[in-house]
Amino acid sequence: MSEQLKTNNQETESKRTIRSFVLRQGRLTKGQQQALTHLWPIYGIEYNAHSQITFENDKPLVLEIGFGMGASLIEMAKSSPDKNFIGIEVHRPGVGACLMAIEENKLTNLKVMCHDAVEVLENMITNESLDKVQIFFPDPWHKARHNKRRIIQPEFVKLIHEKLKVNGVLHLATDWQHYAEHMLEVLSQADGFKNLSTTNDYIPRPDDRPITKFEKRGQNLGHGVWDLQFIKK
């Protein structure tokens, strides 16, 4: 990964005191480190506040925020070659793993970023350019005193609304019921969105959202999962 990327991330840390994530770097495997060194220039997008993200075609554009190790994002990009995907993740081992999978599967419709999603949305995503935004299993910040750090907040949802096209969709998923209730409350009160649930709350998992290993383990233990989809009016 380039020195510029490292510098950008350090500058972001100094500017933001409250963020929607904690930078848990973890240990990089040899393969992940090599991917960050050699594959980032091919599949990675450097943060640049003065540049807009573009693809070489006009296929529908999907943005995933917080893709973890990238398994489900890779599956979605593989199964939807008619769409372009951008994945944002601040966990470098996850970025490295995703880069390896992109190369292994020879995907040309997926690019990744390692930066604060708020700044990327504010400065690098054109208004009304996204067909879909998906955020799956974000940090629930389950302690009450930390709830304000949850990424799904009114101002963030407003920002996403600006970036979505008319009829663009915001898709959220969580395995924390209290966070699901919080998400539903925030989205239900947001201007310009309509709930796609027939019961005006949650939807069954759509076929185009792959089940992760983590999710399967939770289901085996009896944990619930809540999906929400809201469309921009």
C-alpha positions in Angstrom: 0.0 0.0 0.0 1.3 3.4 -0.9 2.8 5.9 1.5 0.1 8.4 0.4 -2.6 6.0 1.6 -0.9 5.6 5.0 -0.5 9.4 5.3 -4.2 10.0 4.4 -5.3 7.6 7.0 -3.1 9.2 9.7 -4.5 12.7 8.8 -8.0 11.4 9.0 -7.3 10.0 12.5 -6.0 13.3 13.7 -9.1 15.2 12.3 -11.9 12.9 13.6 -12.3 12.3 17.3 -15.6 10.4 17.0 -15.9 7.9 14.1 -18.1 5.1 13.1 -15.3 2.5 13.5 -12.4 1.5 15.6 -9.1 0.9 13.7 -8.4 -2.7 14.8 -5.5 -3.5 12.4 -4.6 -7.0 13.5 -1.8 -9.0 12.1 -1.3 -9.1 8.3 -0.5 -12.5 6.7 2.3 -12.7 4.2 -0.3 -13.0 1.4 -2.3 -10.0 2.6 0.9 -7.8 2.8 1.9 -8.8 -0.7 -1.6 -8.0 -1.9 -1.4 -4.6 -0.4 2.0 -4.0 -2.0 1.4 -5.4 -5.4 -2.4 -5.5 -6.0 -3.4 -2.2 -4.4 -2.1 -0.2 -7.4 -4.4 -2.3 -9.7 -7.6 -2.7 -7.7 -7.3 0.0 -5.0 -8.5 3.6 -5.1 -6.4 6.2 -3.3 -8.4 8.8 -1.3 -8.2 12.1 -3.0 -10.6 14.9 -1.8 -10.2 16.6 -5.2 -11.0 13.6 -7.4 -14.3 11.8 -8.2 -14.5 8.0 -8.4 -15.2 6.8 -11.9 -15.4 3.5 -13.9 -14.8 3.0 -17.6 -18.5 2.2 -18.2 -21.9 3.3 -17.0 -23.0 0.1 -15.3 -25.1 0.5 -12.1 -22.9 1.4 -9.2 -23.0 -0.3 -5.8 -21.1 0.9 -2.7 -20.5 -1.3 0.3 -19.2 0.2 3.5 -17.3 -2.0 5.9 -16.9 -5.2 3.8 -14.8 -7.0 6.5 -12.7 -9.7 4.8 -14.7 -9.2 1.6 -16.2 -12.6 1.1 -19.8 -11.5 0.5 -18.7 -8.6 -1.6 -16.6 -10.8 -3.8 -19.6 -13.2 -4.2 -21.9 -10.3 -5.2 -19.4 -8.9 -7.7 -18.9 -12.4 -9.2 -22.6 -13.0 -9.6 -23.4 -9.5 -10.9 -20.9 -8.7 -13.7 -23.5 -6.2 -15.0 -22.8 -3.9 -12.0 -19.8 -2.0 -10.7 -18.8 -2.3 -7.0 -16.8 -0.1 -4.7 -15.9 -1.5 -1.3 -14.7 0.6 1.6 -12.9 -1.0 4.6 -10.5 0.4 7.2 -9.2 -3.0 8.4 -6.0 -3.5 6.4 -6.0 -7.4 6.7 -9.5 -7.3 5.3 -8.5 -5.1 2.4 -5.5 -7.4 1.7 -7.8 -10.5 1.7 -10.2 -8.8 -0.6 -7.5 -7.8 -3.0 -6.3 -11.4 -3.1 -9.8 -12.6 -3.9 -10.3 -10.0 -6.6 -7.1 -11.2 -8.3 -7.9 -14.8 -7.9 -11.4 -14.3 -9.5 -10.1 -11.9 -12.1 -12.8 -9.4 -11.3 -12.9 -6.2 -13.3 -16.0 -4.7 -11.7 -14.8 -4.2 -8.1 -12.5 -1.6 -6.6 -11.6 -1.1 -3.0 -10.7 1.8 -0.7 -9.1 2.0 2.8 -10.4 5.3 4.2 -13.1 6.8 6.3 -16.4 6.3 4.4 -17.8 9.6 5.5 -15.0 11.5 3.8 -15.2 9.3 0.7 -18.9 10.0 0.4 -18.4 13.7 1.0 -15.6 14.3 -1.4 -15.3 11.5 -4.0 -18.8 10.3 -4.7 -20.9 12.5 -7.1 -24.4 13.3 -5.9 -27.1 11.0 -7.4 -24.5 8.6 -8.8 -25.1 5.4 -6.6 -27.7 2.8 -7.4 -27.2 1.1 -4.1 -25.5 1.5 -0.8 -25.1 -1.6 1.5 -23.8 -1.7 5.0 -23.8 -5.2 6.5 -23.2 -6.0 10.2 -21.6 -2.7 11.2 -20.2 -2.3 14.7 -23.3 -2.1 16.9 -21.6 -0.2 19.7 -23.9 -2.0 22.1 -23.0 -0.1 25.3 -25.5 2.8 25.7 -22.8 5.4 26.2 -21.3 4.4 22.8 -24.5 4.4 20.8 -23.7 7.8 19.3 -20.8 6.2 17.5 -23.0 4.0 15.4 -22.6 4.7 11.7 -26.4 4.8 11.1 -27.3 8.3 12.3 -29.5 10.9 10.8 -26.7 13.0 9.3 -25.0 10.0 7.7 -28.3 8.8 6.3 -28.9 12.3 4.8 -25.5 12.1 3.2 -26.3 8.7 1.6 -29.6 10.1 0.4 -27.7 12.8 -1.5 -25.4 10.3 -3.2 -28.2 7.8 -4.2 -30.0 8.1 -7.5 -33.8 8.4 -7.4 -35.0 4.9 -6.8 -31.6 4.0 -5.4 -31.7 1.6 -2.4 -30.0 1.6 1.0 -29.7 -1.9 2.3 -28.7 -2.5 5.9 -28.3 -5.8 7.9 -27.4 -6.4 11.6 -27.5 -9.3 14.0 -28.1 -7.0 17.0 -31.9 -6.4 17.6 -31.4 -3.1 19.4 -29.3 -1.8 16.6 -32.0 -3.0 14.1 -34.6 -1.1 16.0 -32.3 2.0 16.0 -31.7 1.7 12.2 -35.5 1.4 11.6 -36.2 4.4 13.7 -33.5 6.6 11.9 -34.6 5.5 8.4 -38.3 5.9 9.2 -37.8 9.5 10.2 -35.4 10.3 7.4 -36.8 12.6 4.6 -36.9 11.1 1.1 -36.9 7.4 1.9 -39.6 4.8 1.7 -39.4 1.4 3.5 -39.5 -1.5 1.0 -40.9 -3.8 3.8 -44.5 -4.9 3.3 -44.9 -4.7 7.0 -43.1 -1.4 7.3 -40.2 -2.8 9.3 -37.8 -5.6 8.2 -37.5 -7.7 5.1 -36.4 -11.3 4.5 -32.8 -11.7 3.5 -32.7 -11.0 -0.3 -31.1 -13.6 -2.5 -28.4 -11.2 -3.6 -27.0 -10.9 -0.1 -24.8 -13.9 0.5 -24.8 -15.5 4.0 -21.3 -15.1 5.6 -19.6 -17.8 7.7 -20.0 -15.5 10.7 -23.8 -15.2 10.0 -24.2 -18.9 9.7 -22.4 -19.5 13.0 -24.8 -17.0 14.6 -27.8 -18.6 13.1 -26.7 -22.0 14.4 -26.6 -20.5 17.9 -30.1 -19.1 17.4 -29.1 -15.5 16.7 -31.5 -13.4 14.6 -30.5 -11.2 11.6 -32.5 -8.2 10.5 -32.4 -6.8 7.0 -33.8 -3.4 6.0 -34.1 -1.8 2.6 -35.2 1.8 2.0 -35.6 3.3 -1.5 -34.9 7.0 -2.3 -38.1 8.7 -3.4 
